[in-house]
Amino acid sequence: MNWLGRLLNRRRLDAELAKELDDHVNRQTAAYLEQGFTEEEARRKARLSFGGSGQIEEACLDARGTLWVERLLQDLRISLRLLRKSPVFTLTAIGTLALGIGANTAIFRLFDAVRLSVLPIPNPQQLAMVELADDTGSRGSRLSPYPALTNPVWERFRDTQQTFPAVMAWANSDFNIATSGENRFVRGLYVSGDFFRVLEVQPAMGRVFTIASDHRGCGLPGAVISHAFWQREFGGDPAILGRRLNLNYQRAEIIGVTAAGFTGLEVGRSFDVAVPICSQPVLQPIRSYLDGGTIWWLTMMGRMKPGQTLPSAGAQLRTMSPALFAASLPSNYPAENVKDYLKFKLTATPGGSGVSVLREQYSEPLLLLLATAGLVLLIACANLANLSLARSSARTHEFAVRLAIGASRGRLIQQLLTEGAVLAACGALLGLLLSMVMSRVLISSLGTEGAAPFVDTQLNGHMLAFTAGVACLTCILFGLTPAFQSTRSGAAEAMKTNGRTMSSGRERFGIRQILVVTQVALSLVLIVGALLFSGSLRNLLAVDAGFQQNGILVANIDFSRVSLPATERTAYKRNLMEQIQAIPGIASAAQVRFLPLSGGSNNNAVWLPNTSTPERHDVFFNSASNDYLRTMGVGLLSGRDFNEGDNVSSPRVAIVNQSFVRLLHLGANPIGSHFSRQPTPREPETSFEIVGVVKDTKYRSLRDESTPVAFLPIMQDPDPDPSMQAVIRSTSSLSGIASAIRSTAGQSSPRINVDFQVFGAVIQEGLRRDRLLAALSGFFGALAALIAAVGLYGVMSYVVVRRTSEIGLRMALGAGRGNILSLILRQAGLLLAIGLVVGTLLSLGVTGAAKSMLFGLKPHDPGSMLFGAALLTAITVAATYLPARRAAKLEPMKALREE
Amino acid sequence: MRTLDNTKSDIPQGTLDLLVLQIAGLGPIHGYAIAQRLQQVSRDVLQVQQGTLYPALHRLENKGYLAAEWKESETKREAKYYKLTAKGRKQLETETAKWARLTEAITLVLKLAEGEA
C-alpha cells in the first residue's frame, strides 16, 4: 500500500509487525527445542539471538516512512498538554503574538492595497496612461490631481491616434444627487465612450456606454452606476434599469449597472455614477469644459496590443505629438507660452495600477509604520524567547537525562520547536482576525469627513502569505533560542551542580541578557520615532498660519440654477454678502476664491515694469472681497484693505504679502508701486497697483515657507462664476449661523445651494497624515516600552534568583541591604547602558528615513533622543525596583540554604 | 549440538537487499526462512542479524519490490510471506548486473597486484 495508506493504517501495521517478529522468535525457539534445549532455555537463546526487538521494531517503523508524521503528532499532543498546564504563559504568549502579528498584517494589508495593488481588470499590464512627458509651460486650470489633458486634445487624439487599438479618457467629479434641500454628493466619473470597452468591464445589468454614446451635444443620455452603489442606494432593486437619478438637479436615466468587481481606476476612491464626457456642460452649467483648451481635466488611457511595449507606444506617441498639439492650440493661449505648448510630447506610462492620491500621500508613512510594527513584533518575540527560556530552563534536568540515555538532540529540538509552532499558529490565527478589525480602524482614520477611502481589504493571498511568513519567523525567533539553549551538552553540568555554584555570577552575558539589551535598543528607536512624530505634529499645530483658524465657517454658495446673466453676478454676490453680514452673531464675513490650506492654488509670473531687464518671478494669486483680512485676522502691515472703490471700472489693485515684497525687492514702502502679471487664458498682460502689504500667511500647506502671494479684489474679477465661497467669523454656535445663512439664501431664491464646512476641520483634514503618524508611532512606542519593561522585570527577577546564594554569602559577610540593592541596580544599569548605546546608534542610522515627513525637527534631534533615553531609564528603574527590593530583603541563612 | 559460528560477516545494506530479492525471487518465503536459507546456501558464512533483515524486508516492501501476504504456514499459524514483484524482478536484474561488473573490476585489480609482485 502507498504512503498515505501506511499512515492511516498504522495500528494494523504495528500489530502485524509485532506478529511477524514474534513468529520469527517462535520458529527460532522451535529450532533450539529440536536441538535439545529446554523450553525455557530455547526461548531465552532465541530472544538473545534475535536482538533488541524494540530497536528492530523502530527500524522497521522508520522504513515505513511515516515515522516523522507520528512523531509530529506525538509532539503536538505533548505540546498542547504542556501549554495547557501553564495557562498564564500560554495566554500571554498567544496574546502578545496576536497583537503583534495582527498589527503587522493590518498595516501590510493597507500597504498592499495602496501601493502594490493592481486593478481588478483583465490584463492590467496592457493598460497604459497617456500623459505629457513634461508639462512646463502649460497654462490654464488644472482640475485633476492626476496627469490630465484638455478635451480638445483628447478629441483630436481619439480621432487621429494609431498607437493603440482602443483609447479612453475619464475624469472624476462629485455629483449632487439631492432632489432638494441639503446636498448629498456621490462619487462620479465622466467617461468617454470606449471607457468600459478598454477596461473590459461587463455590465451586470443593462448596458454600458459605447463609442456612440459620447458625442458633442448628447445632453444627458443616461448613467451607468456601479454595483456597490446599486446595492447601497437602491437596495439591489431588480427593476433598476429605467429608474431616474438626480445628478446636479438634472434627471438621468439609469441604463446599466457594472459588474461587481469593478470599482474604478482610483485606488482609494470607488465610483458610484458614470456619465459620458459630453454630459459635462449639462451637469456643470457654470462652465463647459468641452471647448476649454486650457482646462486640464481628462486622464487619457489606452490598451496596448498583446506584445506591444510601453517604450514603443511612447515612441509612436512622441511622433504624433507635434501635429496633435499644433492642431489643438487654443486661441486664448498666452502668446509667450505658445512655443511651449507646441513642444508638448505625449508619452506612455504604466496604467495597470490605476491612479491614486492615497498612494502618493501614504506610501511612505505606511512603509514606516510597517517597519515600526515589525520592530514591535521583534521586541515581543524577544520577550517570548525570554519567557520560553525561563520555562525550558526548568526542564534542563529532564533534557539532560534524556540526552544521556540516547535521545537525539535534533529530536528534542523538534519537540521544543513544535511547542513554539503551536503558539505561533494560534497567535497568527487570532492575529489575522484582529487585523481585520485593526485595518478597518486604520482605513477609517485615513478617510475624509464622512467617507472612508475605499480600499479593497478582502482576505487575499498576499495577506495570508504575509501572515504565515511572519508567524514562521516569530516561531523561529522565539522557539529556537530556548530549544538550542536547553539542549546544550553542557546541560549535564547543570544537572550535577544544580545551580549552586558561584560561577553563575560569572555568566554575565547569557542569552537572556542579550535579548533584553536588544529589547531596550529597539524600544529606544521606537520611542525616539514616536517623539519625533508627535513633536512634528505639535510643531505643525503650533505654526502661526498668519490667519485665524477657529470659529470660522466656510459657506459654498452655488446659485447657478438662478438664471442670471454673467454681468449681474458680481452685484448679486455683493448683495448676498451684505445680507449675510447683517445676520446677528456674525462678526464679519467675506468672499475668497481659494481657502487657505485647502489645496487650491493659482500662480502666474510677475515682474516690475519700467526696468531694463525685468526679472520674472512666479507668485501665487488669490482673490478676496473687502473685509477678508479682517475676517481671517490677517495682519495688515501698511496701506489699506480693499473697499467699495475697487470695482470693475476702477484701476486694478492688489494687496501683497511680505514674501512678495522681498522677492521683488520692492523696498521699505511698496505702497503705490506697480507690478505686471503675465497674460492668462482669460486676460492679457495686466498691471496692478499695490495698495496694501500683509503679513505672510500659509497658502497651500502649513509646511509652506515664505510663499509670495498677491491678493486681488474679487470685485474686479473679469469673469465671475455663479458661485462663491464665503468665510464667516462668529463667536456664536456655527451650526446656528449655518441655518441662518441657509434661510437668508433661501429667501433670496429657493434655487440656491449652500454647503458648509468648518474651517478648523479643513485644516485638521490636511494634517490627517501627520496625526496618523504621530498617533500610531506613539502607540507603538508605548507598546514597545511596556514590553521592554516586562522583559526587564523578568530578567532581573531571574538574575536575583540565580544569584540568591551569592547574595546570601555577601550578606553573611557584612553587606548591608543598601549594598545589595545597588548591586542589582548596577547590573540592570549595565544592561540599560549597553541597550541605550546600541539603540542610539540604530536611531541615528534609521531616523534619516523619516526626514521628509518631519516638520520643525531634524531626524537626529538630540532633545528627542535624550528624552527617550531618560524615559527608558525611568522604566528600567521601575522594572528593576521590585526584584531589587526582593533581593535586599533576603534572609542570609535562607538564601545560602536555598537550592 | 551445533554451535553458533562466531565468524559472522557483516553484510552491507545494498548487498543484503540484493540477496533478499534473489531469495524471494525463488518463491514466496517468510523472514525466518530467508535468514535460514541465506545461512545454509552461503555455507554458514552469511549470518544476517534480524536487526538488519527485517528493516530491509520492510523497506523493500515499501519500495514496491516485494509483495507481502499473510498465509497459513506449516506451523498452522499465520506467517507473512514475501514474494518478488515485477518491479522487484527488474531491480534484481539491474543490481545483479552491477554486482557482476563490480566483482569483475575488483578481481582484475587484485590480479594485477599479484602480477606486479
Interface residues (C-beta under 8 A of the other chain):
Chain A: R6 E16 L17 K19 E20 L21 D23 H24 N26 R27 Q28 A30 Q35 G36 S49 F50 G51 G52 Q55 I56 A59 C60 D62 A63 R64 G65
Chain B: M1 R2 L4 H30 G31 Y32 A35 Q49 Q50 G51 Y54 P55 A56 H58 R59 N62 W70 S73 T75 R77 E78 A79 K80
